Amino acid sequence: MDLCWRREMEGKLAHDYLSSAKSHHGKMTSAHSPHRISVVTGPVIVGAGPSGLATAACLKEKGITSVLLERSNCIASLWQLKTYDRLHLHLPKQFCELPLIPFPDHFPTYPTKQQFIEYLEDYAKRFDIRPEFGQTVESAEFDENLGMWRVKSVGEEGTTEYVCRWLVAATGENAEPVVPRFEGMEKFEATGVVKHTSHYKSGRDFAGKRVLVVGCGNSGMEVCLDLCNFDAQPSLVVRDAVHVLPREMLGTSTFGLSMLLLKWLPIRLVDRFLLAVSRFILGDTTLLGLNRPRLGPLELKNRTGKTPVLDVGTLAKIKTGDIKVCSGIRKLKQHEVEFDNGITEIFDAIILATGYKSNVPSWLKENKMFSKKDGFPIQEFPEGWRGESGLYAVGFTKRGIFGASMDAKKIAQDIFECSRKSYQAHRHIQVLCMPRKTGQSYSRLLE
């Protein structure tokens, strides 16, 4: 069935391309680069991070091959190229597994960055997932006439247009760094260093220097700790209220305990319990300049996607004064930062732990599934994984790898069922066109 369908699509596309070449390209091959068309019988997945790998593996398990497009030169490029050296998984490994293959038993509860990369590479190898690297997707648009998706990607060999029935957006929540601009930033950059955490590797590069870390999420907190460990002098900008919880409580992971309690108790009671135990273990964080939000940590996560900080030792450094907590930035000068409270201090470098954002609106041409404002599915979890016309989303749940794995399984099952129905319909058409002997039933021919 796939071969017949593929030939039919190639014929339609050849006619379409020839008829539009004059108005769109001038010639079959443009002056800039060749335009190649590739008809894909399975889905096209954009992004070869954990979400894309999980989806490709779940599809392969059901006998469906896919084309995986990745703009970088490796899988999980965020982990391999844009994370700091000391990074570990913040959650226990059982909550960060991809479908079908668990972490090795000998891995610790919180695997290192390198161990997680090793796990992902082994995962891709075992499912024979071979992404097409160096492919930057410029646009993806549904062709109403063909009933297909047209995905245009640019690589070293030119532009390729992939034509497919199903499209999976797997670029995720962390596709592009968020880099805020402050008044006077160019003055500070003329004499000091300003970099996003995507370019930060180790506190070793800042030994003996005064460093301001902007952002008090898990990354900002851990970067401050890393700077301390290499004898830098870090300060932390805290503008908003933040929940800081111990990574473990009562002999188990805080996250695992939370998931267990939610099976029996309402979320607000679980939040009260977490905050009471956290106060007992960590003390009153408001005394350190870390005010807590009005909503509890789990309720805040559910409503806004804002993740609580799981402390790995940073709070102790704040208590001893090794890490200084500062208010928001008003403006920058040469080697100086003026804060909202009017205080001015000298710094050698600024690290922006300001997070990442989705880039889906920059390449996906549709208006129903994804928000143009933030690049997330309009429908919230657990309903945001499926759109219209064969469009899917994975890695946008604001629930980490655990949420992405859930969606990957749903997507693979949905495409499998759709593919099976298409095959059955195509088979019926074939049978209707077949010559049959007198008295021979259609059901007999379908066997």
Backbone hydrogen bonds, N-H to C=O, Kabsch-Sander energy under -0.5 kcal/mol:
donor,donor_aa,acceptor,acceptor_aa,energy
5,W,1,M,-2.7
6,R,2,D,-2.6
7,R,3,L,-2.3
8,E,4,C,-2.2
9,M,5,W,-2.4
10,E,6,R,-2.6
11,G,7,R,-2.1
12,K,8,E,-2.1
13,L,9,M,-2.9
14,A,10,E,-2.3
15,H,11,G,-1.9
16,D,12,K,-2.5
17,Y,13,L,-3.2
18,L,14,A,-2.3
19,S,15,H,-2.1
20,S,16,D,-1.4
21,A,17,Y,-1.1
24,H,20,S,-2.4
25,H,21,A,-2.1
26,G,21,A,-3.0
27,K,25,H,-1.3
30,S,28,M,-0.5
30,S,33,S,-0.9
35,H,28,M,-0.5
36,R,34,P,-0.6
36,R,159,T,-2.7
38,S,161,E,-2.9
40,V,38,S,-0.6
40,V,163,V,-3.1
41,T,39,V,-0.5
44,V,166,W,-2.1
45,I,43,P,-0.5
45,I,67,V,-3.3
46,V,44,V,-0.5
46,V,168,V,-2.7
47,G,45,I,-0.7
47,G,69,L,-3.2
53,L,49,G,-2.6
54,A,50,P,-2.4
55,T,51,S,-2.0
56,A,52,G,-2.4
57,A,53,L,-2.4
58,C,54,A,-2.2
59,L,55,T,-2.2
60,K,56,A,-2.4
61,E,57,A,-2.2
62,K,58,C,-0.7
62,K,59,L,-1.0
63,G,60,K,-2.0
64,I,59,L,-2.5
65,T,63,G,-0.6
67,V,43,P,-2.4
68,L,66,S,-0.5
69,L,45,I,-3.0
69,L,67,V,-0.6
70,E,132,E,-2.1
76,A,48,A,-2.3
80,Q,76,A,-2.5
81,L,77,S,-2.8
82,K,77,S,-0.6
82,K,78,L,-1.4
85,D,201,K,-2.8
87,L,84,Y,-1.3
89,L,111,P,-2.5
93,K,109,T,-2.2
95,F,92,P,-2.0
96,C,93,K,-1.8
101,I,98,L,-0.8
107,F,104,P,-1.4
113,K,87,L,-2.0
116,F,112,T,-2.3
117,I,113,K,-2.2
118,E,114,Q,-2.3
119,Y,115,Q,-2.2
120,L,116,F,-2.3
121,E,117,I,-2.6
122,D,118,E,-2.2
123,Y,119,Y,-2.1
124,A,120,L,-2.4
125,K,121,E,-2.0
126,R,122,D,-2.5
127,F,123,Y,-1.5
128,D,125,K,-1.1
129,I,124,A,-3.0
130,R,128,D,-0.6
132,E,68,L,-3.3
133,F,131,P,-1.0
134,G,70,E,-0.6
134,G,72,S,-2.5
135,Q,70,E,-2.4
135,Q,132,E,-0.5
136,T,134,G,-0.7
136,T,154,V,-2.5
137,V,135,Q,-0.7
138,E,136,T,-0.5
138,E,152,K,-2.5
139,S,152,K,-1.5
140,A,363,W,-1.9
141,E,150,R,-2.2
142,F,365,K,-0.5
143,D,148,M,-3.8
144,E,142,F,-0.8
147,G,143,D,-2.6
148,M,143,D,-1.3
149,W,164,C,-3.4
150,R,141,E,-2.9
151,V,149,W,-0.6
151,V,162,Y,-3.2
152,K,139,S,-2.7
152,K,150,R,-0.6
153,S,151,V,-0.5
153,S,160,T,-3.0
154,V,136,T,-2.5
155,G,158,G,-2.5
158,G,155,G,-1.6
159,T,34,P,-1.7
160,T,153,S,-3.0
161,E,36,R,-3.7
162,Y,151,V,-3.3
162,Y,160,T,-0.7
163,V,38,S,-2.6
164,C,149,W,-2.0
164,C,162,Y,-0.5
167,L,390,G,-2.8
168,V,44,V,-2.9
169,A,167,L,-0.6
169,A,392,Y,-2.8
170,A,46,V,-2.1
170,A,168,V,-0.8
173,E,395,G,-1.0
175,A,172,G,-0.5
175,A,357,K,-0.8
176,E,357,K,-2.3
178,V,355,G,-2.7
179,V,177,P,-0.7
185,M,182,F,-2.0
187,K,184,G,-0.6
188,F,184,G,-1.7
189,E,185,M,-2.6
190,A,186,E,-1.0
191,T,187,K,-0.5
191,T,188,F,-1.3
192,G,188,F,-3.1
193,V,348,D,-1.7
195,K,350,I,-2.3
197,T,352,L,-2.0
199,H,196,H,-2.5
200,Y,197,T,-1.1
205,D,202,S,-1.2
206,F,203,G,-1.9
207,A,204,R,-1.0
208,G,231,D,-1.4
209,K,206,F,-2.3
211,V,209,K,-0.7
211,V,233,Q,-1.6
212,L,349,A,-2.5
213,V,211,V,-0.6
213,V,235,S,-3.3
214,V,212,L,-0.6
214,V,351,I,-3.0
215,G,213,V,-0.7
215,G,237,V,-1.2
221,M,217,G,-2.4
222,E,218,N,-2.1
223,V,219,S,-2.7
224,C,220,G,-1.9
225,L,221,M,-1.7
226,D,222,E,-2.4
227,L,223,V,-2.5
228,C,224,C,-2.1
229,N,225,L,-2.0
230,F,226,D,-0.7
230,F,227,L,-0.9
231,D,228,C,-1.9
232,A,227,L,-2.6
233,Q,209,K,-3.0
235,S,211,V,-2.3
236,L,324,K,-3.5
237,V,213,V,-3.0
238,V,236,L,-0.6
238,V,326,C,-2.7
239,R,237,V,-0.5
242,V,291,N,-2.9
244,V,242,V,-0.6
245,L,243,H,-0.5
245,L,309,V,-3.3
247,R,311,D,-1.1
249,M,252,T,-2.6
252,T,249,M,-1.4
254,T,247,R,-2.6
257,L,253,S,-2.5
258,S,254,T,-2.1
259,M,255,F,-2.4
260,L,256,G,-1.9
261,L,257,L,-2.5
262,L,258,S,-2.1
263,K,259,M,-0.5
263,K,260,L,-1.1
264,W,261,L,-1.6
265,L,261,L,-2.7
269,L,266,P,-0.6
270,V,266,P,-1.9
271,D,267,I,-2.4
272,R,268,R,-2.0
273,F,269,L,-2.1
274,L,270,V,-2.7
275,L,271,D,-2.5
276,A,272,R,-2.1
277,V,273,F,-2.4
278,S,274,L,-2.5
279,R,275,L,-2.3
280,F,276,A,-1.7
281,I,277,V,-2.2
282,L,278,S,-3.6
283,G,278,S,-0.6
283,G,279,R,-1.4
285,T,283,G,-0.9
287,L,284,D,-1.3
288,L,285,T,-1.7
289,G,286,T,-1.3
290,L,285,T,-2.0
291,N,289,G,-0.7
300,L,296,G,-2.6
301,K,297,P,-1.6
302,N,298,L,-2.3
303,R,299,E,-2.1
304,T,300,L,-2.7
305,G,300,L,-0.7
305,G,301,K,-1.5
306,K,300,L,-0.7
309,V,243,H,-3.0
311,D,245,L,-3.0
311,D,309,V,-0.8
317,K,313,G,-1.0
318,I,314,T,-1.8
319,K,315,L,-2.3
320,T,316,A,-1.6
321,G,317,K,-0.5
321,G,318,I,-0.7
322,D,317,K,-1.5
323,I,317,K,-1.6
324,K,234,P,-1.5
326,C,236,L,-3.3
330,R,338,E,-3.0
331,K,338,E,-1.7
332,L,183,E,-3.5
333,K,336,E,-2.9
335,H,333,K,-0.6
336,E,333,K,-0.7
337,V,345,E,-2.6
338,E,331,K,-2.9
339,F,337,V,-0.6
339,F,343,I,-2.9
340,D,328,G,-3.0
342,G,339,F,-2.1
345,E,337,V,-2.2
347,F,335,H,-2.3
348,D,210,R,-2.8
349,A,210,R,-1.5
350,I,193,V,-2.8
351,I,212,L,-2.7
352,L,195,K,-2.8
352,L,350,I,-0.5
353,A,214,V,-2.2
353,A,351,I,-1.0
354,T,352,L,-0.9
357,K,176,E,-2.4
358,S,374,D,-0.7
362,S,359,N,-1.5
363,W,360,V,-1.9
364,L,360,V,-2.8
365,K,140,A,-2.9
365,K,363,W,-0.6
366,E,364,L,-1.2
371,S,376,F,-3.0
375,G,371,S,-1.7
378,I,369,M,-3.2
383,E,380,E,-2.5
386,R,383,E,-0.7
387,G,391,L,-3.2
391,L,388,E,-0.8
392,Y,167,L,-2.6
393,A,385,W,-2.3
394,V,169,A,-2.3
403,G,399,R,-1.5
404,A,400,G,-1.9
405,S,401,I,-2.5
406,M,402,F,-1.5
407,D,403,G,-1.9
408,A,404,A,-2.4
409,K,405,S,-1.8
410,K,406,M,-1.6
411,I,407,D,-2.7
412,A,408,A,-2.3
413,Q,409,K,-2.1
414,D,410,K,-2.4
415,I,411,I,-2.6
416,F,412,A,-2.2
417,E,413,Q,-2.3
418,C,414,D,-2.2
419,S,415,I,-2.7
420,R,416,F,-2.3
421,K,417,E,-2.1
422,S,418,C,-2.1
423,Y,419,S,-2.2
424,Q,420,R,-2.3
425,A,421,K,-2.4
426,H,422,S,-2.5
427,R,423,Y,-2.6
428,H,424,Q,-1.9
429,I,425,A,-1.8
430,Q,426,H,-2.1
431,V,427,R,-2.2
432,L,428,H,-2.3
433,C,429,I,-1.2
434,M,430,Q,-0.5
434,M,431,V,-1.2
440,Q,437,K,-2.2
445,L,441,S,-1.3
446,L,442,Y,-1.7
447,E,443,S,-0.5
447,E,444,R,-0.8
